[in-house]
Amino acid sequence: MTAIELDRIDIQLLAELQRAGRQTNAELAERVHLSPSACLRRVQRLEREGVIAGYRAELDGERLGLGLQAFVRVHLARHDAEALATFAAHVNDCPEVVACHALTGEMDYLLHIVVGDLEHFSRFLLDRLLAQAGVADVNSSFVLRTIKGYRGLPLPAPARGRAG
């Protein structure tokens, strides 16, 4: 998939939406110095082209009783297509897994787990993850403190020669 060419205004729109996605079109237009109609057309184009993949609320896990985060590195016993698909389906069915990445190196996957407490983590690990056929080994690390959380993607420099 090729990257979309973005001008200065597109980059400003994306930065603003990552910062505060719930602002009105009028507020967004004012922040990027466009008319509301021009702003809406640009945002709709960015949505249509898939640059803006969706909108969601950022929730506070602590306030929801989800105070324990862990990163679990998983090594599979087999690496054939069926084993990989089975593991992916299993992980997608686990609400505790908020992100899963296939890796290079010694481990096959890195899972970001969010649960209420150590007991919940233990049940997840023993009853759900290790019970999954094909998991050969896991290695867990617990988050002690988050220094920098996800704040949005780093945005590219504007394309040269485009208006904006």
RAFEN-V928270 format. One record per residue. N is the residue number from 0. RES is the residue in one letter. PSI is psi in whole degrees, -180 to 180 (999 if undefined). Layout:
<<N;RES;PSI> <N;RES;PSI>>
This chain:
<<0;M;131> <1;T;150> <2;A;147> <3;I;139> <4;E;124> <5;L;138> <6;D;-177> <7;R;-42> <8;I;-43> <9;D;-46> <10;I;-42> <11;Q;-43> <12;L;-47> <13;L;-41> <14;A;-44> <15;E;-42> <16;L;-34> <17;Q;-35> <18;R;-44> <19;A;86> <20;G;-10> <21;R;1> <22;Q;154> <23;T;162> <24;N;-39> <25;A;-42> <26;E;-43> <27;L;-46> <28;A;-43> <29;E;-41> <30;R;-30> <31;V;8> <32;H;50> <33;L;163> <34;S;154> <35;P;-39> <36;S;-41> <37;A;-39> <38;C;-47> <39;L;-42> <40;R;-43> <41;R;-44> <42;V;-44> <43;Q;-38> <44;R;-44> <45;L;-35> <46;E;-47> <47;R;-39> <48;E;-1> <49;G;5> <50;V;-45> <51;I;109> <52;A;-18> <53;G;-178> <54;Y;144> <55;R;162> <56;A;144> <57;E;117> <58;L;151> <59;D;107> <60;G;-40> <61;E;-45> <62;R;-20> <63;L;4> <64;G;18> <65;L;75> <66;G;-1> <67;L;126> <68;Q;143> <69;A;154> <70;F;126> <71;V;121> <72;R;131> <73;V;134> <74;H;128> <75;L;150> <76;A;-36> <77;R;155> <78;H;23> <79;D;167> <80;A;-40> <81;E;-43> <82;A;-42> <83;L;-43> <84;A;-40> <85;T;-44> <86;F;-45> <87;A;-43> <88;A;-41> <89;H;-48> <90;V;-40> <91;N;-20> <92;D;-2> <93;C;108> <94;P;-23> <95;E;-24> <96;V;107> <97;V;-16> <98;A;147> <99;C;128> <100;H;133> <101;A;137> <102;L;162> <103;T;166> <104;G;-157> <105;E;-37> <106;M;156> <107;D;-35> <108;Y;152> <109;L;120> <110;L;135> <111;H;116> <112;I;136> <113;V;121> <114;V;175> <115;G;-42> <116;D;-179> <117;L;-35> <118;E;-45> <119;H;-42> <120;F;-45> <121;S;-45> <122;R;-43> <123;F;-49> <124;L;-50> <125;L;-43> <126;D;-25> <127;R;-50> <128;L;-53> <129;L;-23> <130;A;-16> <131;Q;121> <132;A;136> <133;G;-14> <134;V;116> <135;A;-37> <136;D;148> <137;V;155> <138;N;123> <139;S;144> <140;S;135> <141;F;143> <142;V;121> <143;L;-40> <144;R;143> <145;T;117> <146;I;-42> <147;K;117> <148;G;177> <149;Y;125> <150;R;15> <151;G;169> <152;L;149> <153;P;132> <154;L;144> <155;P;166> <156;A;149> <157;P;148> <158;A;141> <159;R;145> <160;G;-3> <161;R;149> <162;A;154> <163;G;999>>
